Amino acid sequence: MENNKNNKNIEDIEDIEDIEDIEDIEDIEDIEDIEDNKNIEDIEDIEDNKNIEDNKNIEDIEDIEDIEDIEDIEDIEDNKNIEDIEDNKNIEDIEDNKNIEDIEDIEDIEDNNMYNDIDYNIEFLIEDDEKLIDIEKVKSKVDTYINNYNNDIMIKYKSTFNKLYQKYSNKKYKIKQLPIKDKYENIKIVVLSNDKKETIIKEITKPVYIYYDDNFNLYKLKNKISNEREELLFKYKQLISQFEVSLEDKKIFEKERQNFISLLEEYYTYTLYHKKINKINMIDKTKLILQSLLLIKNHNDENDINILSGNEYNIDNSLINEMNNYNTDKLTEYNNIILQLKGKNQKEIQKDSKFIEEIKLYLNKTNKNDILNKIKDNINKEDNYINYIIYKLPTVN
């Protein structure tokens, strides 16, 4: 943990959780229960920032329970009796009277099994956070947000919203967006008749989005957690250093502690959601920083500015091995060519057809382009990850 405030070293976060059991503080057991703060606070720092700084903490996908197990579709044939196969289309009465209606979907199921069998774990900033947060509450929120994303009402809303302005953008109607009191309230859009009565013709409410991003906003939230952790620990040490602690001071501290826990749960909800909604796993993958050269036009100077930019991506180990083997082979080919060039003039080189073929093989970039395309596909996939939550679903009337 980083040093903060008066360069104080913070040693043990476990003491925060067990504040009720601290010795040497009279009546510390009498701290009143503070109602759990279920509303996400300070969300202002989490929205409307689209700049991304890669600091992804996506590792060690193991040890999470409550993820539904999916049987390997390839094992269907084992220990199952298959009867009444007509034209290789319908397979009926497979073990325990299981019916498979669309055999064409088997390949899709096989593709999805790899993701459905993954255990998505929460990667804690520090180990003791696991003892502070309500893990089941975090998982429940994540499942709710994923269900919101996949809800059929979203498809209906998008279709209705797109048609609304096409249909009612004329002199007969007025389209208004009603004001809201807070950012977590659904914005209502109404279509009114363009007359004195202003009869409501159509109304819908927009979904409420939280754009957490994966990097910059989460990075800010993580820094906020770090700062508040330092402050809380500092106040805790001050509290236990007093000979006598008032009940009011205890209440204030416990409230700040609960607010800090809510902040942690917010962060871990976002990070776990990001893994699950984008089906991110680190099985047989390695984080690599891929660099690119950015050209920036300088209008005040004739010379353009070149900036080397690096972003972190998760690359399959098999692709990394392929890159390494390719570079090794090319280096070997290059060294062999250099050795054969020694003592030969141009005419001798031109007559040596075998040597010419070796040079052509070295200059062939087919394998290199294939590897670069795989890397590009990987980058495009990660650059287009879902980075928002549907906090509230829309309504369509």
N, C-alpha and C positions, 0 to 999 in steps of 0.2 A: 504494500500500500504506500502511496506517495505521502511525503511529509507535507503538512499544511498547518497554518496558524501557529505562530510562535515556535516553529520547528519542533513540535511535540511528536514523539514517536508513539504510534498507536499499536498496542501489542495484541489484544485479544478481543475480537468482535463477539465472541460467545457470551461475554459478560452482558452485552446489551439485551440479549434474549432473556437472560435470567435475572433481570433487574429486580424482580419481585423477591428474589432470594438473597439479596446482598446482605452480608452481615455488617455489623457495626453501624447500621442506620436504624435508629429507633422507629418502629411502626412502619417500615418500608413495605411490610406485607399488606398494608391497608390501602394500597393504591387502588382507586376505583377503576372498574373496567371502563375502558374507553371504546366507544362504539366504533366498529370497523369502518374505516373510510372507503366506501366502495366506488366513489366517483374518481375518475382519473383527474389529478390536479396538474396545474402548470402545463397544460397541453399546448399553451401558446407557443412554447419553445419547440413543439414537435411538428408544427404545420408550416406550410407555405415556404419551404426552403427546398429547392430542387437540386442544389449543388451537392455532389456526392464525393465523400472522401472515404476511400476504401479502408475499413478497419473491421473486416468481417470476422466474427468469432463463431465459425461454424466448424466444429470438430466433434470427434468422439460420439458418433451416433449409436448409443447403446444405453441399456438400462432403463428404458421407459416402459411402464406397464400400460395397460388399458388401450393398446392399439390392436385392433381386431386382426386376428391371424387369418391369413388367406392360404388355403391349401394350394400346393403347386399343381397347376393344371396338368403338368406332364405326368403326374402320378395317378391320373384318373383311370388309366387303363389297368393299373395294377390292382389285383384283388377285387375286380368288379366283373360282374357277368353282363355281357352286352347281348341283347336280344332284339329281334325284329329290325334289322338294319335294311332299309329300303333305299336303293339308289344312292347309298353313301351320304344321305342328307339328314335323316332323323335317327338319333340314338336314344333308345328308350330303356327304362327299367334298369338303370345302373345303380348298384349298391344302395340299399334302403330306398328303392323306388325313386331315385333321383332322375329327373328329366332334364335333358339338355336340348333346348329347342333350336337355338341358332348355332350350329356348329361353326359358322364363319366367325363367331365372336371369340372362339378359343384363342386365336393368336393375340387378340387385344388383351384378353385376360392374362396370358403369359407375359405380355409386355408390362402390364401393370403390377404383376406380382412382386417384381423387384422393388417397387416403391411401397406397396402395401405392407410388405414384411419388414420395412425399416423401422427401427425404434428411434424416434426423434427425442433426444435428451435436451434438457436445459443446461446450457453451459454457464455456470455461475461465475460472476466476477471474482468472488472469493468463496471458498468452500462453506464458510459459516452462513452465507446467505440462504443456503438450503434450509437451515433451522429457523430462519426468520419468516420466510414467506409461506403462504398457503399454496402449495404446489397444485393441489386439486382445483383450487379456484382459478389459477393461471391456465391449467389445461382446459377447464370448462369454458373460459372466455375464448381461448383459441379455437375450440370446437364450434362455438357459437359464431365466431367471425368467419370461419371456413364455410359453415352452413349458409351464412348470409351471402357469401360470395357465389355459392352454387345454387342459390334459391331461384326458382322459376320466375318469381316476381321481378327479378332484375331484367330478365329477357323481355318481359311484357313492358316494363317501364321504359327501357331503351327504345323499343319499337314505338310506343305511344308518344314518347317525348319527341322523337324525330318527326313523327307525322303531325304533331300538334301545331308546330309553327308553319308547316306546309299547308295545313287545312284552314287554319284560322287567321293567317296573316293577310287580312283584307279589311275593308272599311266597315264591314258588318260586325266585327268583333274587336274586343280589346283584350290583350294578354297582360296580366299583371303578376308580378312576383311580390308576395306579401312579406313584410319585414318580420324578422325573428328576434327573440329576446336574447338568446345565447347560441353559440356555435354548434351546440349539440341538439338543436331543435331542427326538425325537417323543414326545409323551405317549401312553402306552398305556392304553386303556380295555378292561377285561375284564368279561365276564358270567360269573358263577360260580353253580353250583348252591348253593342255600341249605341245605347240610348239612355234615356233618363232612368229607367228601371235598373239597368245594369244587371240583368238576370245572369246567374251563374250557369254557363253552358257546360263547362268541363273543368275539372280540377285534378291535379296530381301533386304529390309531394316528392321532393327530391330525396335520394338517399343521403345519409350523413357519412362523409368520408373522413378518415384520419390518414394523412399522408406521412407515414413515419419515415419513409426512405429506409435504405438499409445502412447507410453510412453516416452522412453528415448529421442528420437529426438524432440518430441513435448515439453518435459520437458526443453530441452536446448533452444528451440525456445521461450518458455514462459519466461525463465530467461533473454534471450536477450531482449525481449520486455520490461520486468520490468526495466532492466538497461537503455535502451534507453529512456524509459518514464521519468525516473529520470533525465537523462541528458537534455532532451528536456525542461522539466519544469524548471530546473536550469537555462538554457540559456534564457528561456522566462522571468524569474524573473530578470535576469541581463538586458535584453533588455528593460523592462518597467521601470527599475530604472534609465535609462539614461535620461538626459534632452533632448537630441536630438538623433534620430536614423537615421543612413545613409540608403539610398536606398539599398546599397550593403548588409548591415547587414540584412535588411528585406528580401532580396532575399535568402540569405544563410539560414536564419531561416526557411523560408517557404519551401525551398527545403528539409531541414532536417525533417520538419513536414510531408511532403508528403512521404518521405522515411519511416517514422515511420508508417504512415497509411498503406502503402503497406505491411509492415511487419505484421501489425495486420490482414489485409485481407488475407494474406498467412496463418496465424495461424488459422483463423476462417474458411477458405476454407477447410483445412485439417480436422479439428474437425467435421465440419458439414458433409463432405464427409464420414468420418469414421462411423458416425451414420447411414447415409442413405444406404451406400453400404452393411453394415452388419446388417441392420434392427434392430438397437439397440433402445430399448425403456425402460423407467424406470417406466412404468405403473405397479403398484402393485409389485414393486421390491425394494430391499434394498441392499446397498453396504455392503459387509462383507469382512473382511480380513481372508482368509483361510490359516492356517499355515501348513507347512510340514517340516519334518526333513530331512536334506541333509547330506549324509555321504561322507566325503572327505578323500580319501586315502592320508596318509602322508608317503612319501617314505623315509624321513629322520628319521622317528620315527615309532616305532612299533604300537603306538596308533593312531587310526583314529580320525579325527576331525568331530564332529557333529555340524551342524549349523541349527538353526531354521529359516526357510524362510517363509515370509508371503506375499501373493499376494491378491489384491483386486478384487472381482468378484461381479456381480449383480445377486442376488438370488431372486427367486420368493418368495413373502411373504407367499404363501400357503405352500411352502416347509419349510420355516423357522418355521411356526406354526406346521407343521408335526414333525419337529425335536424337538421342545420344548415339544410337547405333548408326544412324545415317551420318552424323558428323564424324564418327570414328572411321567409317568406311571411306568417306570422302577425303579425310586426311591421309589415309593409307594410299588411296589412288593418287593423290597429289604427290606424295613422297616418291612413289614408284615412277611417276612421269618425270620428275626432276632428275632422278638417278639415270634414267634412260636418255635424257637430253644431253648429258655430259659427253663430250667427245664426238657428237654428231653434228653434221652441218645440215642445212635446210634440205638439200637433195636427198640425203640419206634418210631423213625423217619422212619425206614424202613417199619414198619407196617402201617404207616399212608399214605395210597395211595393218598388221596386228597392233602396232604402236598407235596408229591413227585411230583405230577402234577404241583403244584404251582412253585416248583423249576425248573422243566423242562420248564415251560412257561417263567420264568424269564431268563433262559439261552438261550432261542430261539432267534436267531439273524436274522431271516428272514426279519423282518421289518427294522432292522438297516441296513442290506445289501442293501435293496431296496432304502432306503434314500441315502446311500453312493453312489449308482450307479447313482441316479438322480443328485447328486452333481458333480460326476465325469463327467457325460455327459455335464453338464453346464460348467465345467472348460474346457473340451476339445473344446467345441464350441467357447468359448472366446479366448482360446489360439490359435485358428486357424482362427481368424478374418482376413479379407483382410486388409493388412497394406501398400498398395502401390497404386499409381495413374499411369494410363497410360496417360502420358502427351502428347505424340504424337503417332498416330497409325502407324503400319508398312505398307509397300507396298510389294506386291507380283506380279512379272511379269513373 
